[in-house]
């Protein structure tokens, strides 16, 4: 009989360890899910934005325009607020491109002499149909400019769908994040619910609410830290393999943002666990005795 209490104690400790492990993994998986959704929204938005940044306008000139005049105009265009970068594509470059696309008999199709041109990259806020039409009209007012060419079909598609894609992605992420937070909150509440009689017993023997609350909050802090660390490691692995598989989408060119989001996941895990633990304990500190059995 002497070993009986020890047996009970070891079983209880094992159950508590299992419960703590379950809470940590629940927090970790929930934070992993939330972090993955945040990164999905972040990289998707950046990907679509980068597509708009890659839109180029080609300024075409008459055959008798001198290259010095083209270079002078290119220097002027660099100062425009809607231009992020510009470069002169020489006559030789344009001829080589025509040969590559059409073939050596390109002169049968292109009757006008090939001249140098200016390639312009437009700022993302101007990468829409109305702005590009305005820029095109402004450029055509110059007497040496023959025409301005840009992929209007792609621009229209991006203009019409960019904001829709943003709102759809953010909406999906918001819904799943809410569901995830509810699940983790319920898991923490259930763990504290299982110890509601212990909470009431401590209050009955004279413990203050602050004294009763402290161990549960500290437990929430520790579980939040471990859950956040595990989630950050899992997210980092997903990002690493995602970058290997889809480098155009999972882009690490701005690591500062990636580090900030990973840090935010860890901090959110800690504070969310502390807040839910504190609120759940307060509920059972204030609860009436007859409601303990409900």
Secondary structure, 3 states (H helix, E strand, C coil): CCCHHHHHHHHHHHHHHHHHHHHHHHHHHHHHHHHHHHHHHHHHHHHHHHHHHCCEEEEEECCCCCHHHHHHHHHHHCCCCCEEEEEEECHHHHHHHHHHHHCCCHHHCCCCCCCCEEEEEECHHHCCHHHHHHHHHHHHCCCCEEEEECCHHHHHHHHHHHHHHHHHHHHHHHHHHHHHHHHHHHHHHHHHHCCHHHHHHHHHCCCCHHHHHHHHHHHHHHHHHHHHHHHHHHHHHHHHHHHHHCCCCCCCCCHHHHHHHHHHHHHHHHHHHHHHHHHHHHHHHHCCHHHCCC
